[in-house]
Amino acid sequence: MIRTMKVCHFCGQELDHNLRVYRNTLCPGCSRELKICLNCRFYSPGAHWDCAESIREPVRDKERSNFCDFFQFRESEGPSVPDGGAGNDQQAFRKLFGDEG
């Protein structure tokens, strides 16, 4: 099962999935602004003004907080989680090293 998560563009810090991101919200890992184009699901390099939404004017600095109303935090794929949960970790370890007993 693939898990999605919010991750800071700058430091890779995993953020609380329920975190509401406002213009002044900072990353707990690196203290950089989170409401930036580089963290947005609509950021699309090469698209008109690098955005998949129909924004009225360009955002010049993609690494700084802005007032865009379309902002939605981009979800990243985290590590796969086995369907059986944590109980399968020991079994997978034994299987990896040939000790299935």
C-alpha positions in Angstrom: 0.0 0.0 0.0 1.4 3.4 -1.0 1.2 6.1 1.6 0.9 9.8 0.6 2.3 12.6 2.8 3.1 16.3 2.8 6.8 17.0 2.6 8.7 20.3 2.7 10.3 21.1 -0.6 13.5 22.4 1.0 14.4 20.0 3.8 12.1 16.9 3.1 10.5 17.1 6.6 7.3 15.1 6.6 4.5 17.3 7.8 1.3 16.4 9.6 -1.2 15.3 7.0 -3.9 17.5 8.6 -1.7 20.6 8.7 -3.4 23.7 7.4 -1.0 25.8 5.5 -1.4 29.6 5.6 0.8 32.3 4.1 2.8 32.6 7.3 3.1 28.8 8.1 6.7 27.7 8.5 8.2 24.3 8.2 9.1 22.8 11.6 12.2 21.3 10.2 13.9 24.2 8.4 11.7 27.3 9.3 11.1 28.1 5.6 7.7 29.2 4.3 5.4 26.4 3.2 2.8 28.2 1.1 5.1 28.5 -1.9 4.7 27.4 -5.6 7.3 24.6 -5.1 5.0 22.9 -2.5 1.8 23.3 -4.5 0.2 20.5 -6.4 -0.5 22.9 -9.3 3.2 23.9 -9.8 4.0 22.8 -13.3 7.3 24.0 -14.8 6.8 24.8 -18.5 3.1 25.5 -18.2 1.8 29.1 -18.5 3.5 30.9 -15.6 4.6 27.5 -14.3 1.1 26.8 -13.0 -1.6 24.3 -14.0 -4.3 26.6 -12.8 -5.5 29.8 -14.7 -3.8 32.3 -12.5 -4.3 36.0 -13.5 -0.7 37.1 -12.9 2.6 35.3 -12.5 4.2 34.5 -9.1 7.8 35.7 -9.7 9.5 34.0 -6.7 8.4 30.4 -6.5 10.4 29.9 -3.2 8.6 32.6 -1.2 5.1 32.7 0.3 2.4 34.2 -1.8 -1.3 35.1 -1.8 -2.5 32.5 -4.4 -6.0 31.3 -3.8 -5.4 28.0 -5.8 -2.7 26.7 -3.4 -3.1 23.1 -2.4 -0.2 21.3 -0.8 1.4 18.7 -3.1 1.1 15.1 -1.8 4.2 13.0 -2.2 4.5 9.3 -2.1 6.1 7.9 1.0 7.6 4.5 1.6 5.3 1.6 0.9 3.6 0.1 3.9 2.9 -3.7 3.8 -0.8 -4.5 3.8 -0.3 -6.7 6.9 1.2 -3.9 9.0 4.2 -4.0 11.3 3.6 -7.6 12.3 5.1 -8.7 9.0 8.5 -7.0 9.5 10.1 -9.8 11.4 8.7 -12.4 8.9 10.1 -10.3 6.0 13.5 -10.1 7.7 13.7 -13.8 8.1 12.7 -14.4 4.5 15.3 -12.0 3.3 18.1 -13.9 5.1 16.8 -17.3 4.3 15.6 -18.2 7.8 11.9 -18.7 7.4 11.6 -21.0 10.4 
